[in-house]
Amino acid sequence: MTTLNRAAEDRDTTRPPRAVVGSQISIDEEIFGAAFDRKVVRRFAGFVKPYTRTMYLATAAVLVFTAAQLTIPLIISYAIDEAIVAGGGEQILMLCVIVFAAVIAVNYGANFLQDRFVGLTGERVIFDLRSAMYAHLQKVALSFMDRTEVGRMMSRLQGDVNSLQEFLEHSITVFGDLVLLIGIVVIMLTLNFELALLTLSVVPTLVLVRLMWLPRARKAFRRARETNSITNGALAEGIHSVRTVQGMHREAVNLELYGDKSRENLWAHLRSAKFAQAMVPVIDTLTGAAMAIVVVVGGTRVLDQALDVGVMVAFLFYVQRFFDPIRSLTVHYSIMQRAMASGQRIFEVLDVPLAITDKPAAINPESVEGAIEFRNVTFGYHKNQPILKEVSFKVNPGETVALVGPTGSGKTSITSLLNRFYEIWDGEILIDDVDVRDYAKVALGKHVAMVLQDPFLFTGSILENIRYRTRDATREDVEKAAKIVGAHEFISALPLGYDSELEQQGNNLSMGQRQLLSFARALVADAKVLILDEATANIDSYTERKIQTALQRLLEGRTGIVIAHRLATVRNADRIIVLQEGKIVETGTHDTLIDKNGLYAKLYALNYASFDDLPDEIINNSLTAPVRS
Amino acid sequence: MDDTKTANAPQQLSSRIYARSYAGLEIDPDRNISDDAVVLWRIIKLVFKNRIRISFAIIGIVAAACSQLMIPQFLGDAVDGALGLAGQSNVSPDIAREALYSAAIFLLGAAALRGLFTLLHSYCGESLGHLIAFDLRIAFYAKLQQLSFSFHDHVHTGELITRGMLDLEGVRSFMNTGLLRVLLLLILIGVGAYLLISTDLILGLLALSFLPFVIWKSSVSQLRLRELWWTLQEKMAVLGRIMDENLTGIRVVRAFGAESFELEKYGVGSDEAYDLAAERIKIRVASTTAMTFVYFLAMGLVLWVGGLRVIDGQMTVGTLTEFLAFMTILQLPVRQLGNVVNAFARTLTCASRIFGILDLQPVVADKPGAVGLGDGIDKIKFENVVFAYPGEGQPAVLNDISFDVSLGKTLGVVGPPGSGKSTIAHLLPRFYDVTSGRISINDIDIRDVEISALRQKVVVLAQDPFLFTSSLENNIAYGNPWASEENIYDAAKVSQLDGFIDGLPDQYETLVGERGVSLSGGQKQRVVIARTTMLQPELLILDDSTAAIDAGTEQRIRQALKMQASKSATIIISHRLGTLRHADEILFIENGQIVERGSHETLVEAGGKYAALFALQSKEGEEAVAQIGGVKE
């Protein structure tokens, strides 16, 4: 009998299993700095600026609100002293009650206005901030978007913006608390200077304890949050990879590893819970001590008739309120910490430079002929690593050129440059003898249509997807285009036809069908120049035949540049440009290139259906073999 | 009536989503998941599993509340003590002073005790929350790993991640902000009310007069808020989708110059979401400020009526102070009352979403008395297999499929897309169960075999390779985490990856996956092949898994696989005929049925669909397509 579990057989208890669960978390997403970052706050203030007037009103409301709060013990104190102890009687008490009612009415109004102003403005600022980020991302250099994972960007657009919202909502409480704190100190000092000083003598102890507590607590809080994102990352990974996990029968090992991570998270949280609560008895005891001081010192003076009993009562009320803001500061502290980290990440996005802007006199012609020329174009994504080296070629209006070459030879770069996704280092790219940099970007979008390797579709109906570029296209236009590329059949076979909704970016369609839709989309856009990056994804022979036909029709009467991965596509082109390591090594028709017996002929002779993932030795061989043009 | 309607709205919504997501999948439709009481009871049962902590938490709460409630009394005593000399002549200064000192000491003691007991119950409560979250987290993860493909096919990953993160957090925070807080409030209000009313009935009732309004207002507005919250979350999800799609498809957006259109689309969604968010704030502000106002009104009443009584000599200043101080204590809990209702609503929603997953049973599970597979696979047999994806009205994907593969043999499967080829691959390791018919290994129905034993021997090499963000080494050893380095190197050799890996600066330590170096489609597939060969499967199913690998490399991989494991059966699914022409038998599948079968030679000779496809894929075929151009099927 062989053992059932091969993994168990090899299991070596002395070392942990390989293939870490949740290893993809990068710590840089969870930076925690100080609770206050001047730069972040200043940038943030810029977003609040349009609402300055509202914020002034809100601040006024906060001040009124706090003042009202501070007045209440004074009224009580007055009522006790004048109406009761001094025997002022019912009239004075009545007066006190009326003043009290007026004060709480003011308090109510101010409270309402403060919360409403702050809440609404805060929400508005958050939405503005998100919109600003989103709008900015529409304009930043594509090279930035290339390097950045969508998931990370989304966590900034949503997670970070949300934690700023939390901060905004709390910030006004913090502000109110601070004003209250100052107000209480001022009033106490005014009421009775000595008693106030004695009462406040407990504060240094509090500050001292807090100073000792803070660095440790901060560390514990941070650790808890780090382990949080690690476990959450591991969960996300587990969900994404569930099919692999079941197929590889890794459930038990994963659960064990995930258990370790969760346990670490648990310990970190228990530890941080201890720290979060540790200040409670300290603050409570100090509150008690302050009250005891008031009772002993104040009480003795009342006995000696050196102090009104009302003042003592007011002191007792103030002392209780005095520690409330300090109590809530622990909560605010970690919220502010989180907000500052989020703010840094948000402004980082807003600081990504805009790559390409229109020249002041950029032209936007109604139509173009479609003549394309690359003149000594040199370009790369990283400094000193050119992808294209002095590439020059011409494409005549109506001509179709196929770009062929191994991975990394620069095919995709050529197509991206025509649409000015990136700026070239040197040379010129011309459409109708005008430099692309002299066109408005809208003009390029209008006259240069692209069909990308990944036929990206949006959630929405098929109709909306096909007329994505040209939203005034009629249903007839859309149907016509679909018929031309051969997509009409399968669309009309769907229960809702052109109104069928695409789920999750068209996942309910096959790859070939999505490809055809993206062809129809390009056709409706009706641009003179068409750039086509052929899909590498494997499509079965039937669909491929359809796509070839559609391609032919799509290219009719247009200038076409096609990045070809399939032999059939290459042979339909008027001319073939063979690229290798950023240089054009051969150009010509299929027949002339075969006669030349260079790289293309070699690729062709190997009879691969696709030019991708060619064995290294073939590319190496052709590199060493002298290629003459 | 209207209230009950709004109260049920979120649950209705959740059960609707529920029904939509899982209809006919793995859930008994009669189960009443949204029953709040049941959910609450389940949470409480979880809480009471940890007896020591919950006992300490309750003790802490009772003690903390009681010590806090003593403070107003001591304050009152202190005031009366201070007034002792001023008010009554029969009290000597020393006795008054003593009264002051004892009041001070009691105050200090009560405050310190309150602090200590608050620490105790807050810590116990919070740690209880974390312990429960830990248990639920592990259970949730384990359950998700267990649930069958049919579940994961229909439930969006983002949805599951949200449940595992946000909903779990909702349940966790319930201990301190919900359950224990309610207890604290009940004791504070209950015991406090008793103390006040027993001191002075009318003044006590006046002091508490704000309570009914606050309770009514907070529950009504919280229910409304909860409903709003749901709609807002949905709007935010839409906004999130718009952004996500835009960023993912940024090249399409740029290529078509559609930035302004996209911004407009976003703007509409954003404005809608803002309106809801603003509405939420307005409601919240209106209710919390009104509650505070009513609270202060009650305080004014106490001051007025109490003051009159003191003037009339029916009450001491100290007692009035006591009443007012008690009201100060209640100020914070009153503000929090709304949050408590909110916490309950949130937790019930969150918990029912988590329990909803935990209660699911995988459709594919071990039978009681399932057996192992014994020594090795001799024969795999499909007998009249019919398969339709679970759910009502799903058409049959496979229809009456029968074939067998023996040890050392290779079966090829070919056919147009959607013909059901991949489904065959998914049925063998029981990712799904057959609808009717039978699949057997060594004549044992695979439904009678332990899943772990089955999946150990039957391995599918999937179409789309999933790489983990980890080193190459870890990725290759994924199925056998304790494998030795030599085994990993061997597997890399088999999949023709060794040359490539040796050329990397970090070699086997190179980070791959989402954040690592990007590999070509073919390289990814080769990593997955290496990963699979580590398992030494006895039935290997290649589901179009070499499509991105060039023909030469593929040939060498196949040779190496043969050399390494001669004791296995292979099923190759592909539409590239070159890949499977050497198979012992080839099935041509169309619309879920076998339309042709035989060896490559016999099928080509037969001149049927296979032969046509073969012609199409050879060079002559390519040329034909190129010349004819628009061939229609």
Interface residues (C-beta under 8 A of the other chain):
Chain A: M1 T2 L4 N5 R6 A7 D10 R11 D12 R15 P17 R18 A19 V20 S23 Q24 S26 I72 I75 I76 A79 I80 A83 I84 V85 G89 E90 L93 M94 C96 V97 F100 A101 I104 A105 N107 Y108 N111 F112 D115 R116 G119 L120 E123 R124 F127 R130 S131 Y134 A135 L137 Q138 K139 L142 M145 E149 V150 M153 M154 L157 Q158 T231 N232 L235 A236 E237 G238 I239 H240 S241 V242 R243 T244 V245 Q246 G247 M248 H249 R250 E251 V253 N254 L255 Y258 G259 S262 R263 N265 L266 H269 L270 A273 K274 A276 Q277 A278 V280 P281 V282 I283 D284 T285 T287 G288 A289 M291 A292 I293 V295 V296 G298 G299 T300 V302 L303 Q305 V309 M312 V313 L316 F317 Q320 R321 D324 T407 N419 F421 K441 V442 L444 G445 K446 V448 A449 M450 L452 F456 L457 F458 T459 Y468 R469 R471 Q504 Q505 S510 G512 A525 I531 T536 N538 D540 S541 Y542 T543 R545 K546 Q548 T549 Q552 R553 L567 A568 R571 N572 L606 N607 Y608 A609 S610 D612 D613 L614 P615 D616
Chain B: I71 L75 A78 V79 G81 A82 L83 G84 L85 A86 P93 A96 R97 L100 Y101 A103 A104 I105 L107 L108 G109 A110 A111 A112 R114 G115 L116 T118 L119 S122 Y123 E126 S127 H130 L131 F134 R137 I138 F140 Y141 A142 L144 Q145 Q146 L147 F149 H152 H156 T157 L160 I161 G164 M165 M236 G240 R241 M243 D244 E245 N246 L247 T248 G249 I250 R251 V252 V253 R254 A255 F256 G257 A258 E259 F261 E262 L263 Y266 G267 S270 A273 Y274 A277 A278 I281 K282 R284 V285 A286 T288 T289 A290 T292 F293 F296 L297 M299 G300 L303 W304 G307 L308 V310 I311 V317 L320 T321 L324 A325 T328 L332 G372 L373 G374 D375 G376 P416 P417 G418 P429 F431 E450 S452 A453 R455 Q456 V459 V460 A462 F466 F468 T469 S470 E473 N474 N475 A477 Y478 G479 N480 P481 W482 A483 S484 G499 F500 G513 E514 R515 S520 G521 G522 Q523 R531 L535 Q536 D544 A547 A548 I549 D550 A551 G552 T553 H575 R576 L613 L616 Q617 K619 E622 V625 A626 G629 G630 V631 E633
